[in-house]
Amino acid sequence: MSPDIIIYTDGSSRGNPGPGGYGIIIEKNNSSYSKEFSEGFRLTTNNRMELLAVIEALEKLKQDRQKVSIYTDSKYVVDAVEKGWLINWEKKNFKSKKNIDLWRRFLKIYRKHKVKFHWIKGHNNNPKNERCDELAFNACTKDRLLIDKQYETSN
């Protein structure tokens, strides 16, 4: 599968839970198009930010049925999808799982595209992963951070 879109994502938190953020790079294959996105939250977890980065990236795509390659250092996200865990969690209505709100949001957008995940080792000199890490960290150090309402109200 030659992707239409290539996405790099990373999420982080300073403390777990703590202030967190995500970073995204979206590129169109065979094009010079490249765009960066990031956002920070006052209280969240690393896994929530890793997953939210993927969701936000996919939600930014303007057309459905895109072939998308996502590169992330999150085993949590990659394994949940690529090993089929997520489908089993959904069948069991996410019983005893964390981040249900985000997983449901993910499935809604994920099913609109043909997505292939690629795990890359974090902090291993991959320039685009390192840039996403920088975007995520910088986002969570801003003065004004968003509220991860679902996380803060459920914990």
RODREN-317507 format. One record per atom (N, C-alpha, C): residue number from 1; atom name; x negated, y negated, z negated. Coordinates in nm, 4 decimals. Last residue first. Example, Ala and Ser with C-alpha at 12.3 -4.5 7.8 and 13.67 -1.06 7.14 Angstrom:
ATOM   pos   site       east      north         up
ATOM     2      N    -1.2850     0.2250    -0.7080
ATOM     2     CA    -1.3670     0.1060    -0.7140
ATOM     2      C    -1.2900    -0.0030    -0.7870
ATOM     1      N    -1.3190     0.5690    -0.7800
ATOM     1     CA    -1.2300     0.4500    -0.7800
ATOM     1      C    -1.3200     0.3300    -0.7800
This chain:
ATOM   pos   site       east      north         up
ATOM   155      N     1.1437    -1.1161    -3.7050
ATOM   155     CA     1.0369    -1.0757    -3.7978
ATOM   155      C     1.0310    -1.1639    -3.9198
ATOM   154      N     1.3301    -1.2191    -3.5382
ATOM   154     CA     1.3427    -1.0776    -3.5718
ATOM   154      C     1.2369    -1.0304    -3.6704
ATOM   153      N     1.2666    -1.4827    -3.4915
ATOM   153     CA     1.3939    -1.4542    -3.5596
ATOM   153      C     1.4077    -1.3078    -3.5991
ATOM   152      N     1.0190    -1.4674    -3.3600
ATOM   152     CA     1.0288    -1.5364    -3.4888
ATOM   152      C     1.1584    -1.5050    -3.5629
ATOM   151      N     1.0833    -1.3272    -3.1229
ATOM   151     CA     0.9879    -1.2735    -3.2193
ATOM   151      C     1.0085    -1.3359    -3.3571
ATOM   150      N     1.2709    -1.4965    -3.0027
ATOM   150     CA     1.3062    -1.3573    -3.0317
ATOM   150      C     1.2114    -1.2986    -3.1361
ATOM   149      N     1.1223    -1.7393    -2.9744
ATOM   149     CA     1.2422    -1.7294    -3.0596
ATOM   149      C     1.2753    -1.5863    -3.0974
ATOM   148      N     0.8448    -1.8590    -2.9714
ATOM   148     CA     0.8860    -1.7258    -2.9255
ATOM   148      C     1.0054    -1.6887    -3.0141
ATOM   147      N     0.8208    -2.1930    -2.8958
ATOM   147     CA     0.8631    -2.0981    -2.9982
ATOM   147      C     0.9054    -1.9685    -2.9296
ATOM   146      N     0.5241    -2.3566    -2.7658
ATOM   146     CA     0.6630    -2.3127    -2.7592
ATOM   146      C     0.6934    -2.2162    -2.8742
ATOM   145      N     0.3171    -2.6129    -2.8992
ATOM   145     CA     0.3368    -2.4743    -2.8589
ATOM   145      C     0.4853    -2.4418    -2.8585
ATOM   144      N     0.1105    -2.8755    -2.8791
ATOM   144     CA     0.2521    -2.8417    -2.8704
ATOM   144      C     0.2673    -2.7007    -2.8145
ATOM   143      N    -0.1688    -2.8612    -2.8805
ATOM   143     CA    -0.0966    -2.9220    -2.9930
ATOM   143      C     0.0499    -2.8825    -2.9952
ATOM   142      N    -0.3216    -2.5478    -2.7773
ATOM   142     CA    -0.2622    -2.6790    -2.7518
ATOM   142      C    -0.1901    -2.7307    -2.8763
ATOM   141      N    -0.4109    -2.2952    -2.7991
ATOM   141     CA    -0.4780    -2.3940    -2.8837
ATOM   141      C    -0.4239    -2.5356    -2.8612
ATOM   140      N    -0.2938    -2.1321    -2.6168
ATOM   140     CA    -0.2521    -2.1161    -2.7565
ATOM   140      C    -0.3230    -2.2122    -2.8510
ATOM   139      N    -0.4194    -2.2055    -2.3789
ATOM   139     CA    -0.2766    -2.2321    -2.3954
ATOM   139      C    -0.2354    -2.2243    -2.5422
ATOM   138      N    -0.6770    -2.1051    -2.4095
ATOM   138     CA    -0.6557    -2.2507    -2.4098
ATOM   138      C    -0.5092    -2.2862    -2.4337
ATOM   137      N    -0.6195    -1.8287    -2.3862
ATOM   137     CA    -0.6751    -1.8840    -2.5095
ATOM   137      C    -0.6493    -2.0341    -2.5178
ATOM   136      N    -0.5215    -1.8172    -2.1211
ATOM   136     CA    -0.4393    -1.7718    -2.2341
ATOM   136      C    -0.4888    -1.8319    -2.3652
ATOM   135      N    -0.7418    -1.9114    -1.9725
ATOM   135     CA    -0.6124    -1.9809    -1.9655
ATOM   135      C    -0.5254    -1.9458    -2.0860
ATOM   134      N    -0.9299    -1.7115    -2.0405
ATOM   134     CA    -0.9550    -1.8515    -2.0747
ATOM   134      C    -0.8244    -1.9323    -2.0746
ATOM   133      N    -0.8054    -1.4904    -1.9247
ATOM   133     CA    -0.8333    -1.4910    -2.0678
ATOM   133      C    -0.8552    -1.6338    -2.1165
ATOM   132      N    -0.8128    -1.5684    -1.6579
ATOM   132     CA    -0.6831    -1.5515    -1.7244
ATOM   132      C    -0.6994    -1.5528    -1.8755
ATOM   131      N    -1.0927    -1.5616    -1.6221
ATOM   131     CA    -1.0204    -1.6876    -1.6080
ATOM   131      C    -0.8833    -1.6799    -1.6749
ATOM   130      N    -1.1398    -1.2875    -1.6558
ATOM   130     CA    -1.2009    -1.3834    -1.7492
ATOM   130      C    -1.1303    -1.5186    -1.7424
ATOM   129      N    -1.0052    -1.1926    -1.4338
ATOM   129     CA    -0.9586    -1.1551    -1.5665
ATOM   129      C    -1.0154    -1.2516    -1.6708
ATOM   128      N    -1.1668    -1.3091    -1.2389
ATOM   128     CA    -1.0254    -1.3483    -1.2463
ATOM   128      C    -0.9642    -1.3074    -1.3796
ATOM   127      N    -1.4267    -1.1952    -1.2835
ATOM   127     CA    -1.4031    -1.3403    -1.2883
ATOM   127      C    -1.2562    -1.3803    -1.3035
ATOM   126      N    -1.5152    -0.9535    -1.4972
ATOM   126     CA    -1.4261    -0.9691    -1.3823
ATOM   126      C    -1.3835    -1.1154    -1.3828
ATOM   125      N    -1.6770    -0.9092    -1.7229
ATOM   125     CA    -1.7276    -0.9914    -1.6131
ATOM   125      C    -1.6450    -0.9843    -1.4851
ATOM   124      N    -1.5316    -0.7912    -1.9180
ATOM   124     CA    -1.6273    -0.7078    -1.8460
ATOM   124      C    -1.6736    -0.7776    -1.7181
ATOM   123      N    -1.3063    -0.8490    -2.0740
ATOM   123     CA    -1.4375    -0.9036    -2.1106
ATOM   123      C    -1.5500    -0.8223    -2.0466
ATOM   122      N    -1.1209    -0.5444    -2.0131
ATOM   122     CA    -1.1320    -0.6852    -2.0530
ATOM   122      C    -1.2739    -0.7222    -2.0907
ATOM   121      N    -1.0997    -0.3367    -1.7365
ATOM   121     CA    -1.1565    -0.3545    -1.8695
ATOM   121      C    -1.1713    -0.5033    -1.8988
ATOM   120      N    -0.7889    -0.3079    -1.5764
ATOM   120     CA    -0.9289    -0.3497    -1.5691
ATOM   120      C    -0.9788    -0.3729    -1.7111
ATOM   119      N    -0.5399    -0.1191    -1.4203
ATOM   119     CA    -0.6038    -0.1572    -1.5450
ATOM   119      C    -0.7481    -0.1951    -1.5184
ATOM   118      N    -0.2879    -0.2040    -1.2083
ATOM   118     CA    -0.4291    -0.1654    -1.2101
ATOM   118      C    -0.4871    -0.2123    -1.3422
ATOM   117      N     0.0360    -0.1219    -1.0841
ATOM   117     CA    -0.0512    -0.1770    -1.1874
ATOM   117      C    -0.1913    -0.1202    -1.1749
ATOM   116      N     0.2483    -0.2140    -0.8296
ATOM   116     CA     0.1449    -0.1184    -0.8682
ATOM   116      C     0.0540    -0.1872    -0.9693
ATOM   115      N     0.5823    -0.2620    -0.7305
ATOM   115     CA     0.4695    -0.3053    -0.8129
ATOM   115      C     0.3769    -0.1883    -0.8432
ATOM   114      N     0.8054    -0.3910    -0.5373
ATOM   114     CA     0.7276    -0.2667    -0.5380
ATOM   114      C     0.5951    -0.3019    -0.6048
ATOM   113      N     1.0887    -0.5548    -0.6989
ATOM   113     CA     0.9650    -0.5510    -0.6202
ATOM   113      C     0.9067    -0.4096    -0.6199
ATOM   112      N     1.2957    -0.5471    -0.8707
ATOM   112     CA     1.3166    -0.6258    -0.7485
ATOM   112      C     1.1969    -0.6181    -0.6538
ATOM   111      N     1.2186    -0.4237    -1.1002
ATOM   111     CA     1.2959    -0.3450    -1.0038
ATOM   111      C     1.3270    -0.4209    -0.8755
ATOM   110      N     1.1043    -0.6311    -1.2461
ATOM   110     CA     1.0196    -0.5257    -1.1908
ATOM   110      C     1.0917    -0.4491    -1.0801
ATOM   109      N     1.3206    -0.7724    -1.3506
ATOM   109     CA     1.2416    -0.8327    -1.2421
ATOM   109      C     1.1544    -0.7274    -1.1720
ATOM   108      N     1.4252    -0.5826    -1.5356
ATOM   108     CA     1.5129    -0.6562    -1.4446
ATOM   108      C     1.4345    -0.7131    -1.3258
ATOM   107      N     1.2066    -0.5024    -1.6871
ATOM   107     CA     1.2717    -0.4073    -1.5971
ATOM   107      C     1.3590    -0.4771    -1.4945
ATOM   106      N     1.1535    -0.7427    -1.8369
ATOM   106     CA     1.0580    -0.6883    -1.7409
ATOM   106      C     1.1266    -0.5976    -1.6397
ATOM   105      N     1.3769    -0.7539    -2.0025
ATOM   105     CA     1.3534    -0.8627    -1.9057
ATOM   105      C     1.2568    -0.8160    -1.7965
ATOM   104      N     1.3256    -0.5252    -2.1512
ATOM   104     CA     1.4485    -0.5347    -2.0712
ATOM   104      C     1.4344    -0.6429    -1.9644
ATOM   103      N     1.0835    -0.5988    -2.2702
ATOM   103     CA     1.0879    -0.4815    -2.1820
ATOM   103      C     1.2130    -0.4847    -2.0946
ATOM   102      N     1.1637    -0.8195    -2.4255
ATOM   102     CA     1.0728    -0.8386    -2.3122
ATOM   102      C     1.0740    -0.7195    -2.2170
ATOM   101      N     1.3340    -0.6988    -2.6129
ATOM   101     CA     1.3810    -0.8112    -2.5312
ATOM   101      C     1.2939    -0.8298    -2.4076
ATOM   100      N     1.1645    -0.5106    -2.7355
ATOM   100     CA     1.2763    -0.4649    -2.6525
ATOM   100      C     1.3252    -0.5756    -2.5605
ATOM    99      N     0.9370    -0.5104    -2.8963
ATOM    99     CA     0.9441    -0.5983    -2.7786
ATOM    99      C     1.0544    -0.5588    -2.6812
ATOM    98      N     0.9115    -0.1679    -3.0036
ATOM    98     CA     0.8938    -0.3120    -3.0222
ATOM    98      C     0.9115    -0.3828    -2.8887
ATOM    97      N     1.1364     0.1052    -3.0707
ATOM    97     CA     1.0314     0.0394    -2.9920
ATOM    97      C     1.0274    -0.1097    -3.0236
ATOM    96      N     1.3475     0.2510    -3.1778
ATOM    96     CA     1.2227     0.2400    -3.2549
ATOM    96      C     1.1079     0.1781    -3.1764
ATOM    95      N     1.4975     0.2948    -2.8675
ATOM    95     CA     1.5034     0.3262    -3.0101
ATOM    95      C     1.3634     0.3265    -3.0708
ATOM    94      N     1.5564     0.2189    -2.6086
ATOM    94     CA     1.4423     0.1579    -2.6757
ATOM    94      C     1.4411     0.1825    -2.8268
ATOM    93      N     1.7473     0.3934    -2.5072
ATOM    93     CA     1.7881     0.2591    -2.5497
ATOM    93      C     1.6827     0.1922    -2.6383
ATOM    92      N     1.6440     0.6119    -2.3904
ATOM    92     CA     1.6749     0.6248    -2.5335
ATOM    92      C     1.7130     0.4902    -2.5943
ATOM    91      N     1.5894     0.5142    -2.1399
ATOM    91     CA     1.6905     0.6199    -2.1521
ATOM    91      C     1.7351     0.6374    -2.2973
ATOM    90      N     1.3768     0.3425    -2.2059
ATOM    90     CA     1.5042     0.2860    -2.1610
ATOM    90      C     1.6168     0.3890    -2.1770
ATOM    89      N     1.1776     0.5273    -2.2653
ATOM    89     CA     1.2234     0.4338    -2.3692
ATOM    89      C     1.3602     0.3774    -2.3329
ATOM    88      N     1.1508     0.6443    -2.0120
ATOM    88     CA     1.2003     0.7243    -2.1250
ATOM    88      C     1.2500     0.6355    -2.2384
ATOM    87      N     1.0480     0.4236    -1.8766
ATOM    87     CA     1.1749     0.4826    -1.8312
ATOM    87      C     1.2348     0.5691    -1.9417
ATOM    86      N     0.8058     0.3862    -2.0159
ATOM    86     CA     0.9101     0.2843    -2.0178
ATOM    86      C     1.0458     0.3398    -1.9762
ATOM    85      N     0.6413     0.6020    -1.9539
ATOM    85     CA     0.6950     0.5882    -2.0886
ATOM    85      C     0.8152     0.4944    -2.0912
ATOM    84      N     0.5137     0.6352    -1.7108
ATOM    84     CA     0.6555     0.6654    -1.7194
ATOM    84      C     0.7175     0.6519    -1.8576
ATOM    83      N     0.2604     0.5543    -1.6666
ATOM    83     CA     0.2756     0.6891    -1.7231
ATOM    83      C     0.4214     0.7251    -1.7457
ATOM    82      N     0.3006     0.2928    -1.5734
ATOM    82     CA     0.2405     0.3922    -1.4849
ATOM    82      C     0.2528     0.5352    -1.5365
ATOM    81      N     0.4230     0.1589    -1.8011
ATOM    81     CA     0.4846     0.1658    -1.6683
ATOM    81      C     0.4313     0.2843    -1.5886
ATOM    80      N     0.2609     0.2031    -2.0233
ATOM    80     CA     0.4068     0.2104    -2.0376
ATOM    80      C     0.4738     0.2284    -1.9022
ATOM    79      N     0.0038     0.1515    -1.9198
ATOM    79     CA     0.0434     0.2880    -1.9534
ATOM    79      C     0.1951     0.3022    -1.9656
ATOM    78      N     0.0184    -0.1324    -1.8800
ATOM    78     CA    -0.0130    -0.0397    -1.7706
ATOM    78      C     0.0367     0.1008    -1.8019
ATOM    77      N     0.0763    -0.2343    -2.1413
ATOM    77     CA     0.1653    -0.2574    -2.0274
ATOM    77      C     0.1421    -0.1530    -1.9188
ATOM    76      N    -0.1366    -0.1265    -2.2979
ATOM    76     CA     0.0029    -0.1247    -2.3442
ATOM    76      C     0.0988    -0.1374    -2.2269
ATOM    75      N    -0.3665    -0.2005    -2.1724
ATOM    75     CA    -0.3267    -0.0600    -2.1632
ATOM    75      C    -0.1806    -0.0444    -2.2048
ATOM    74      N    -0.4373    -0.4887    -2.0184
ATOM    74     CA    -0.3450    -0.4375    -2.1199
ATOM    74      C    -0.3084    -0.2909    -2.0936
ATOM    73      N    -0.5742    -0.6231    -1.8314
ATOM    73     CA    -0.6552    -0.5441    -1.9242
ATOM    73      C    -0.5690    -0.4834    -2.0352
ATOM    72      N    -0.4482    -0.6126    -1.4942
ATOM    72     CA    -0.4396    -0.6540    -1.6333
ATOM    72      C    -0.5312    -0.5682    -1.7182
ATOM    71      N    -0.3214    -0.6789    -1.1846
ATOM    71     CA    -0.4436    -0.6428    -1.2541
ATOM    71      C    -0.4364    -0.7005    -1.3951
ATOM    70      N    -0.0792    -0.5745    -0.9638
ATOM    70     CA    -0.1042    -0.6496    -1.0866
ATOM    70      C    -0.2267    -0.5917    -1.1557
ATOM    69      N     0.0385    -0.6093    -0.6433
ATOM    69     CA    -0.0643    -0.5438    -0.7240
ATOM    69      C    -0.0910    -0.6329    -0.8440
ATOM    68      N     0.3420    -0.5801    -0.4711
ATOM    68     CA     0.2634    -0.6546    -0.5681
ATOM    68      C     0.1624    -0.5637    -0.6363
ATOM    67      N     0.5489    -0.6456    -0.2150
ATOM    67     CA     0.4515    -0.5456    -0.2580
ATOM    67      C     0.3505    -0.6203    -0.3442
ATOM    66      N     0.8789    -0.7711    -0.2746
ATOM    66     CA     0.7379    -0.7948    -0.2444
ATOM    66      C     0.6564    -0.6735    -0.2886
ATOM    65      N     1.1552    -0.7837    -0.3142
ATOM    65     CA     1.0966    -0.6726    -0.2389
ATOM    65      C     0.9529    -0.6994    -0.1929
ATOM    64      N     1.2346    -1.1380    -0.3049
ATOM    64     CA     1.2435    -1.0025    -0.3590
ATOM    64      C     1.1730    -0.9048    -0.2648
ATOM    63      N     1.0543    -1.4437    -0.3320
ATOM    63     CA     1.1256    -1.3456    -0.2503
ATOM    63      C     1.1252    -1.2107    -0.3207
ATOM    62      N     0.9124    -1.5903    -0.5154
ATOM    62     CA     1.0325    -1.6500    -0.4571
ATOM    62      C     1.1142    -1.5533    -0.3728
ATOM    61      N     0.7781    -1.5209    -0.8280
ATOM    61     CA     0.7841    -1.4818    -0.6873
ATOM    61      C     0.9181    -1.5250    -0.6292
ATOM    60      N     0.8015    -1.5675    -1.0963
ATOM    60     CA     0.7620    -1.6809    -1.0117
ATOM    60      C     0.7667    -1.6479    -0.8620
ATOM    59      N     0.8478    -1.3263    -1.2150
ATOM    59     CA     0.9607    -1.4182    -1.2024
ATOM    59      C     0.9280    -1.5392    -1.1144
ATOM    58      N     0.5904    -1.2218    -1.2241
ATOM    58     CA     0.6877    -1.1640    -1.1311
ATOM    58      C     0.8077    -1.2566    -1.1106
ATOM    57      N     0.4827    -1.3907    -1.4268
ATOM    57     CA     0.4230    -1.3847    -1.2926
ATOM    57      C     0.5250    -1.3316    -1.1913
ATOM    56      N     0.6443    -1.3315    -1.6472
ATOM    56     CA     0.6427    -1.4679    -1.5918
ATOM    56      C     0.5863    -1.4690    -1.4500
ATOM    55      N     0.5724    -1.0585    -1.6837
ATOM    55     CA     0.7106    -1.0997    -1.6547
ATOM    55      C     0.7122    -1.2362    -1.5874
ATOM    54      N     0.2994    -1.0775    -1.7443
ATOM    54     CA     0.3440    -1.0009    -1.6272
ATOM    54      C     0.4846    -1.0445    -1.5864
ATOM    53      N     0.3132    -1.2302    -1.9802
ATOM    53     CA     0.2342    -1.2773    -1.8651
ATOM    53      C     0.2795    -1.2075    -1.7373
ATOM    52      N     0.4570    -1.0653    -2.1516
ATOM    52     CA     0.5194    -1.1877    -2.1018
ATOM    52      C     0.4437    -1.2439    -1.9813
ATOM    51      N     0.2639    -0.8682    -2.2079
ATOM    51     CA     0.3843    -0.8335    -2.1327
ATOM    51      C     0.4509    -0.9577    -2.0747
ATOM    50      N     0.0766    -1.0219    -2.3519
ATOM    50     CA     0.0344    -0.9404    -2.2369
ATOM    50      C     0.1537    -0.9097    -2.1478
ATOM    49      N     0.2393    -1.1243    -2.5551
ATOM    49     CA     0.1812    -1.2161    -2.4560
ATOM    49      C     0.1315    -1.1418    -2.3329
ATOM    48      N     0.3030    -0.8935    -2.6967
ATOM    48     CA     0.4107    -0.9750    -2.6391
ATOM    48      C     0.3549    -1.0669    -2.5309
ATOM    47      N     0.0463    -0.8125    -2.7794
ATOM    47     CA     0.1216    -0.7304    -2.6846
ATOM    47      C     0.2365    -0.8086    -2.6206
ATOM    46      N    -0.0204    -1.0247    -2.9607
ATOM    46     CA    -0.0982    -1.0014    -2.8395
ATOM    46      C    -0.0176    -0.9207    -2.7367
ATOM    45      N     0.2668    -1.2100    -3.0805
ATOM    45     CA     0.1659    -1.1040    -3.0888
ATOM    45      C     0.0927    -1.0905    -2.9550
ATOM    44      N     0.3398    -1.5317    -3.2336
ATOM    44     CA     0.3721    -1.4185    -3.1462
ATOM    44      C     0.2672    -1.3105    -3.1678
ATOM    43      N     0.3894    -1.8648    -3.2701
ATOM    43     CA     0.3797    -1.7412    -3.3452
ATOM    43      C     0.4285    -1.6261    -3.2587
ATOM    42      N     0.3703    -2.0682    -3.0731
ATOM    42     CA     0.3189    -2.0930    -3.2088
ATOM    42      C     0.3045    -1.9665    -3.2921
ATOM    41      N     0.2389    -2.0251    -2.7429
ATOM    41     CA     0.3472    -2.0067    -2.8392
ATOM    41      C     0.2919    -2.0146    -2.9807
ATOM    40      N     0.1602    -2.1491    -2.4124
ATOM    40     CA     0.1250    -2.1102    -2.5484
ATOM    40      C     0.2462    -2.1085    -2.6400
ATOM    39      N     0.0855    -2.0648    -2.0729
ATOM    39     CA     0.1757    -2.1216    -2.1726
ATOM    39      C     0.1347    -2.0693    -2.3090
ATOM    38      N    -0.0090    -2.0957    -1.7259
ATOM    38     CA    -0.0336    -2.0564    -1.8649
ATOM    38      C     0.0691    -2.1236    -1.9548
ATOM    37      N    -0.1197    -2.0280    -1.3932
ATOM    37     CA    -0.0135    -2.0642    -1.4863
ATOM    37      C    -0.0557    -2.0221    -1.6263
ATOM    36      N    -0.2541    -2.0963    -1.0677
ATOM    36     CA    -0.2716    -2.0558    -1.2071
ATOM    36      C    -0.1561    -2.1076    -1.2914
ATOM    35      N    -0.2704    -1.9739    -0.7347
ATOM    35     CA    -0.2119    -2.0658    -0.8311
ATOM    35      C    -0.2281    -2.0080    -0.9714
ATOM    34      N    -0.3678    -1.9625    -0.4029
ATOM    34     CA    -0.3980    -1.9156    -0.5375
ATOM    34      C    -0.3449    -2.0196    -0.6347
ATOM    33      N    -0.3973    -1.9039    -0.0614
ATOM    33     CA    -0.3082    -1.9448    -0.1698
ATOM    33      C    -0.3499    -1.8798    -0.3014
ATOM    32      N    -0.5329    -1.8201     0.1542
ATOM    32     CA    -0.6111    -1.8953     0.0568
ATOM    32      C    -0.5266    -1.9393    -0.0626
ATOM    31      N    -0.4649    -1.4782     0.2434
ATOM    31     CA    -0.4316    -1.6203     0.2441
ATOM    31      C    -0.5224    -1.6900     0.1432
ATOM    30      N    -0.4473    -1.2037     0.2030
ATOM    30     CA    -0.4856    -1.2561     0.3348
ATOM    30      C    -0.4490    -1.4026     0.3508
ATOM    29      N    -0.2003    -1.2259    -0.0507
ATOM    29     CA    -0.3009    -1.1480     0.0195
ATOM    29      C    -0.3240    -1.2067     0.1586
ATOM    28      N    -0.1716    -1.4905    -0.2719
ATOM    28     CA    -0.1105    -1.4233    -0.1572
ATOM    28      C    -0.2223    -1.3526    -0.0837
ATOM    27      N    -0.2032    -1.4777    -0.6268
ATOM    27     CA    -0.2619    -1.4984    -0.4943
ATOM    27      C    -0.1770    -1.4305    -0.3886
ATOM    26      N    -0.1894    -1.6046    -0.9483
ATOM    26     CA    -0.1120    -1.5419    -0.8409
ATOM    26      C    -0.1771    -1.5788    -0.7081
ATOM    25      N    -0.2912    -1.5656    -1.2734
ATOM    25     CA    -0.3356    -1.6096    -1.1409
ATOM    25      C    -0.2532    -1.5320    -1.0395
ATOM    24      N    -0.2145    -1.6567    -1.6064
ATOM    24     CA    -0.1755    -1.5866    -1.4835
ATOM    24      C    -0.2471    -1.6491    -1.3645
ATOM    23      N    -0.2123    -1.6180    -1.9579
ATOM    23     CA    -0.2700    -1.6773    -1.8392
ATOM    23      C    -0.2403    -1.5906    -1.7190
ATOM    22      N    -0.0541    -1.6920    -2.2731
ATOM    22     CA    -0.0795    -1.6061    -2.1581
ATOM    22      C    -0.1420    -1.6882    -2.0470
ATOM    21      N    -0.0853    -1.6978    -2.6339
ATOM    21     CA    -0.0645    -1.7545    -2.5017
ATOM    21      C    -0.0892    -1.6518    -2.3933
ATOM    20      N    -0.0259    -1.7689    -2.9856
ATOM    20     CA    -0.0619    -1.6872    -2.8706
ATOM    20      C    -0.0363    -1.7572    -2.7398
ATOM    19      N    -0.0745    -1.7743    -3.3361
ATOM    19     CA    -0.0532    -1.8509    -3.2126
ATOM    19      C    -0.1017    -1.7680    -3.0940
ATOM    18      N     0.0152    -1.4468    -3.4633
ATOM    18     CA    -0.0467    -1.5781    -3.4741
ATOM    18      C    -0.0111    -1.6587    -3.3520
ATOM    17      N     0.0253    -1.1097    -3.6032
ATOM    17     CA     0.0724    -1.2246    -3.5248
ATOM    17      C    -0.0063    -1.3526    -3.5541
ATOM    16      N    -0.2763    -1.1591    -3.5296
ATOM    16     CA    -0.1760    -1.0730    -3.4664
ATOM    16      C    -0.0759    -1.0285    -3.5727
ATOM    15      N    -0.4992    -1.4129    -3.4247
ATOM    15     CA    -0.4273    -1.3447    -3.5315
ATOM    15      C    -0.3201    -1.2619    -3.4635
ATOM    14      N    -0.4277    -1.5532    -3.1537
ATOM    14     CA    -0.5290    -1.5798    -3.2563
ATOM    14      C    -0.4676    -1.5342    -3.3878
ATOM    13      N    -0.3624    -1.3584    -2.8676
ATOM    13     CA    -0.3134    -1.4266    -2.9867
ATOM    13      C    -0.4303    -1.4433    -3.0825
ATOM    12      N    -0.3046    -1.3286    -2.5129
ATOM    12     CA    -0.3879    -1.3251    -2.6323
ATOM    12      C    -0.3128    -1.3869    -2.7489
ATOM    11      N    -0.2999    -1.1854    -2.1849
ATOM    11     CA    -0.2327    -1.2442    -2.2991
ATOM    11      C    -0.3245    -1.2369    -2.4188
ATOM    10      N    -0.3330    -1.2046    -1.8332
ATOM    10     CA    -0.3892    -1.1748    -1.9638
ATOM    10      C    -0.3056    -1.2445    -2.0688
ATOM     9      N    -0.3319    -1.1041    -1.4875
ATOM     9     CA    -0.2679    -1.1554    -1.6084
ATOM     9      C    -0.3517    -1.1230    -1.7308
ATOM     8      N    -0.3179    -1.1457    -1.1410
ATOM     8     CA    -0.4033    -1.1172    -1.2561
ATOM     8      C    -0.3348    -1.1777    -1.3773
ATOM     7      N    -0.1755    -1.0273    -0.8428
ATOM     7     CA    -0.1566    -1.1000    -0.9678
ATOM     7      C    -0.2580    -1.0515    -1.0702
ATOM     6      N    -0.1113    -1.0547    -0.5062
ATOM     6     CA    -0.2055    -1.0027    -0.6043
ATOM     6      C    -0.1950    -1.0910    -0.7279
ATOM     5      N     0.1235    -0.9681    -0.2561
ATOM     5     CA     0.0871    -1.0559    -0.3664
ATOM     5      C    -0.0093    -0.9829    -0.4588
ATOM     4      N     0.1409    -0.7696    -0.0741
ATOM     4     CA     0.1689    -0.9053    -0.0277
ATOM     4      C     0.1132    -1.0052    -0.1279
ATOM     3      N    -0.0943    -0.4937    -0.0648
ATOM     3     CA    -0.0005    -0.5832    -0.1326
ATOM     3      C     0.0202    -0.7148    -0.0581
ATOM     2      N    -0.0828    -0.2007     0.1031
ATOM     2     CA    -0.1518    -0.3288     0.1063
ATOM     2      C    -0.0575    -0.4334     0.0478
ATOM     1      N    -0.0840     0.1176     0.0000
ATOM     1     CA     0.0000     0.0000     0.0000
ATOM     1      C    -0.0887    -0.1241     0.0000
